[in-house]
Amino acid sequence: MDADSDVALDILITNVVCVFRTRCHLNLRKIALEGANVIYKRDVGKVLMKLRKPRITATIWSSGKIICTGATSEEEAKFGARRLARSLQKLGFQVIFTDFKVVNVLAVCNMPFEIRLPEFTKNNRPHASYEPELHPAVCYRIKSLRATLQIFSTGSITVTGILLYRYQTCQLWIE
Amino acid sequence: MESTYVKIQLFSFSLDALPRVTCPNHPDAILVEDYRAGDMICPECGLVVGDRVIDVGSEWRTFSNDKATKDPSRVGDSQNPLLSDGDLSTMIGKGTGAASFDEFGNSKYQNRRTMSSSDRAMMNAFKEITTMADRINLPRNIVDRTNNLFKQVYEQKSLKGRANDAIASACLYIACRQEGVPRTFKEICAVSRISKKEIGRCFKLILKALETSVDLITTGDFMSRFCSNLCLPKQVQMAATHIARKAVELDLVPGRSPISVAAAAIYMASQASAEKRTQKEIGDIAGVADVTIRQSYRLIYPRAPDLFPTDFKFDTPVDKLPQL
């Protein structure tokens, strides 16, 4: 058992998903015609706007709800969201920046060793679920932190969740 | 084995003032009943007192070697009410003679009245399950288990929005797993109209709903089925089982699905013996892609001499095995 709690595992946040509301109805057609870097998906009813500075893709609905993905950190997500609201304001909508909420954070982490999935699943029965035919990773759900970890046999782990204090990862590994 | 059946005989009654018959000569004597003749006989003098009493013996006798379908002592259908509750209704069957059809060719007295309308969907699902299981020749115990699982899921109603067929397919998959004879998702897919993705989703949901878990699949579970489908002799099958088990033990194939490993092992074993099979054939049977077998084979090829069982007779020696 590698008691590697001293070794700092670099855990990188790769994606932050957030939502916010502009308290006004948005005219998607106008945004599609006048906005820069937009894609109008008429069949679904939304506009995709991509920003370059914080690399963000935002899905804008006509009701005023906006989902913002692709940011690398929470502050960046907030910057990007504000910048987006500013650009919508410039287009002429009375935008009020409300209800900003981080919905999902995705991070990856790499273990220096490989992991034997069948044994791991047997030892962590209720939390881990492994279905080799469906997905090559073990899906480990931690209820207390409301996080889901996908553990691959190469040692790389994908962590999804809202709170991201996952540094006690080391203690779980049985190899 | 005889079953009881009450036979009511017609007999004329002379209403006695006394509720019980007694022998006129011996009023205290307890009458003996002779059920064969239907008599009540006084043991003291042998007078036949009561006549034509009800015979509670069975009318027909059924023996255990008789056809189970035709049991003249039973009334009603032999469905088990454990699964579909409340089975005591009468249905109008299809007509047999010519008189049962009216002028257009439709049958008179049509529509068998809907019985158990509350569980109509469940009955449909059971029928679907039986059809699916029949296609892959699953034994009755798996079908029963599937029916039970479906009933539990259906009563829970947590998966109510999902298509019944999808839940039925997933229940079938779980039942096969639980009985120790797992079928791959692709095999279940082949007999069902539901996509593998949907079956997989329902599978996870059902496990959560019923709060059960299933054992992991191993390579050995599929060996006998795949090998017999490929008409491979017993030695090749045993060799393939050995190879696959060894490969997993030595962790030569991390992260590969056990089906792919099994397919690669069968390929290696068959190539080493007289009965060679191509990757395409094995891929067809196992539901694994050609390239996947190739990938897994490349992983186990370096250790090939260690993986074979010690008493294996090589038709093609180990160093001559094809290298892909």
Chai-1 contact restraints between the chains, C-beta under 6 A:
chainA,res_idxA,chainB,res_idxB,connection_type,confidence,min_distance_angstrom,max_distance_angstrom,comment,restraint_id
A,E114,B,P254,contact,1.0,0.0,6.0,A-B,restraint_1
A,P118,B,L216,contact,1.0,0.0,6.0,A-B,restraint_2
A,P132,B,S257,contact,1.0,0.0,6.0,A-B,restraint_3
A,P132,B,P258,contact,1.0,0.0,6.0,A-B,restraint_4
A,E133,B,F185,contact,1.0,0.0,6.0,A-B,restraint_5
A,E133,B,S257,contact,1.0,0.0,6.0,A-B,restraint_6
A,L134,B,G200,contact,1.0,0.0,6.0,A-B,restraint_7
A,P136,B,G255,contact,1.0,0.0,6.0,A-B,restraint_8
A,S153,B,P254,contact,1.0,0.0,6.0,A-B,restraint_9
A,S153,B,G255,contact,1.0,0.0,6.0,A-B,restraint_10
